[in-house]
């Protein structure tokens, strides 16, 4: 980060009660203390017990590391194995309705038996409940709890949480993009059931979804929940960036209401959705929900990092990138008034390698009651932030472009914590926190001069120093910062 740094940080989270991870052998006396808040940072390629790419998840309180989770330690089940990718996805939610933040961790490349050379993993998701004493694993889920046999499913490649059934606690949604038949999503914990029991499988071939699946559609590789119609219950948005019929990889987003058994489909060919669907646009490769216009209904941002804007077109892994935004209404998401954002209309210059929209996040950075949109531009090592307003939603006015170290992949992942904006640079294994200030109106609230780099070594904190290697340390190649929760 080429910015001036200062020493004062906005705390990420509130006070905690130790220990952070309650294993089966730890008898911790009950207290009346509130549940500790935490920031979880994934490093799915971290080496554990000599096993490369086994994966870790590091927990932080404020700016300090308090625990490192991996399979086979601290009460987490399983054994760390080569290429498991523990931490392939993370999500917080209140799955048991007790007011504590729970954590789900995907290990999408885990095999239930012997590893199949060259094949994608079966996948598993670990579920940890929050308690006044820390996190405690309560169970795991995999594709067999959806009534399917193990395959190259990549179960847990994406995760989301939301109250889809209106019962007051969150359901766990698991993306299964490699499921035979084009992918799928599993919903766990509906109707008061535990989230580690049998789940409900929804695919493109589900009768009330009514889509024609393709093997490479990747239905479920991106997920987001939000109350798009303002009725108090959440709906589910599912990205299938490999879908598109004859326009291979143009992408499709399906919005699902599992209670009403309703599914709406959006592409760039849908009436009112701006842009034109083209091969390899990857519409739906990233999703984020937030209330950008402050009307009490969630809106949906849709990343399409493969969108070509410049004259140099490479296809597949390249693209200038763009982001579509659909706004919520009393009838749910609508393309009326939809927006198309790119670096053609914002600060910066588009390049064929930018991949604008690879990652997305939403949150109220400036404290005015409506959400801002954060867009990762990892090909440019940058993040673009647009302010939300009550007078029309997102605006280009005062948009902020933050750049990171060249070649770091800055912007590969983005998130919003209690202390500000989180940006992952997976290539260098670092996470940057950028503080914010309260500033009503068309402002992002970002304070780039407060930027701090989170290093993952022992006693880790946000500091002006290079990271150190170690278990959960965020070494080069570990993909530390791949996901946040």
CORPE-V877395 format. One record per residue. N is the residue number from 1. PHI is phi as a letter, one per 20 degrees, with the letter a starting at -180 (999 if undefined). Layout:
BEGIN
N|PHI  N|PHI
END
This chain:
BEGIN
1|999  2|e  3|c  4|f  5|d  6|c  7|e  8|e  9|d  10|e  11|f  12|f  13|b  14|e  15|f  16|c  17|c  18|e  19|f  20|e  21|d  22|e  23|e  24|f  25|e  26|e  27|e  28|d  29|f  30|f  31|c  32|e  33|f  34|f  35|f  36|f  37|e  38|b  39|d  40|d  41|c  42|e  43|c  44|f  45|d  46|f  47|e  48|c  49|l  50|n  51|e  52|f  53|m  54|f  55|o  56|c  57|c  58|d  59|d  60|c  61|d  62|m  63|d  64|d  65|f  66|d  67|a  68|c  69|d  70|b  71|f  72|n  73|b  74|l  75|n  76|e  77|f  78|n  79|c  80|f  81|c  82|g  83|m  84|f  85|l  86|f  87|o  88|f  89|b  90|c  91|b  92|e  93|a  94|d  95|f  96|d  97|m  98|e  99|n  100|e  101|f  102|d  103|c  104|d  105|c  106|e  107|c  108|f  109|d  110|f  111|d  112|f  113|c  114|f  115|f  116|e  117|g  118|m  119|e  120|f  121|f  122|f  123|n  124|b  125|c  126|e  127|d  128|d  129|e  130|e  131|c  132|g  133|d  134|p  135|e  136|c  137|f  138|d  139|r  140|c  141|c  142|b  143|f  144|f  145|f  146|d  147|n  148|d  149|e  150|f  151|b  152|e  153|e  154|l  155|g  156|n  157|f  158|b  159|c  160|b  161|b  162|a  163|e  164|e  165|d  166|m  167|e  168|n  169|c  170|e  171|e  172|e  173|d  174|d  175|e  176|c  177|f  178|e  179|g  180|g  181|o  182|o  183|o  184|a  185|c  186|d  187|d  188|c  189|n  190|f  191|m  192|n  193|f  194|f  195|f  196|d  197|d  198|f  199|d  200|d  201|e  202|c  203|c  204|f  205|e  206|g  207|g  208|e  209|e  210|m  211|d  212|e  213|f  214|c  215|g  216|d  217|f  218|m  219|f  220|o  221|f  222|c  223|c  224|b  225|d  226|a  227|e  228|f  229|d  230|m  231|e  232|n  233|d  234|e  235|d  236|c  237|d  238|c  239|e  240|c  241|f  242|e  243|f  244|q  245|m  246|f  247|e  248|g  249|m  250|f  251|o  252|b  253|c  254|d  255|d  256|d  257|d  258|f  259|f  260|e  261|l  262|c  263|c  264|d  265|d  266|c  267|c  268|f  269|e  270|f  271|g  272|n  273|e  274|f  275|o  276|c  277|f  278|c  279|g  280|m  281|f  282|m  283|g  284|n  285|f  286|b  287|c  288|b  289|d  290|a  291|e  292|f  293|d  294|m  295|e  296|n  297|d  298|f  299|d  300|c  301|e  302|c  303|e  304|c  305|f  306|e  307|f  308|e  309|d  310|e  311|f  312|e  313|d  314|d  315|m  316|l  317|e  318|d  319|r  320|f  321|n  322|b  323|c  324|e  325|c  326|d  327|e  328|f  329|b  330|f  331|d  332|o  333|f  334|c  335|e  336|f  337|m  338|f  339|c  340|c  341|d  342|b  343|f  344|f  345|d  346|d  347|f  348|o  349|c  350|f  351|c  352|f  353|d  354|f  355|l  356|g  357|n  358|f  359|c  360|b  361|b  362|c  363|a  364|e  365|f  366|d  367|m  368|d  369|n  370|c  371|e  372|e  373|d  374|d  375|c  376|e  377|c  378|f  379|f  380|d  381|l  382|b  383|c  384|d  385|c  386|d  387|e  388|e  389|b  390|e  391|d  392|q  393|n  394|f  395|c  396|e  397|f  398|m  399|f  400|d  401|d  402|d  403|d  404|d  405|f  406|f  407|m  408|e  409|m  410|g  411|o  412|f  413|c  414|b  415|a  416|c  417|d  418|f  419|e  420|p  421|e  422|d  423|c  424|e  425|d  426|f  427|f  428|d  429|m  430|c  431|c  432|d  433|d  434|d  435|f  436|c  437|c  438|f  439|b  440|f  441|o  442|e  443|c  444|e  445|m  446|f  447|c  448|g  449|f  450|e  451|g  452|c  453|e  454|e  455|d  456|d  457|f  458|g  459|m  460|g  461|b  462|f  463|b  464|e  465|b  466|f  467|f  468|d  469|e  470|q  471|f  472|m  473|e  474|n  475|f  476|g  477|n  478|f  479|m  480|g  481|n  482|f  483|b  484|c  485|b
END
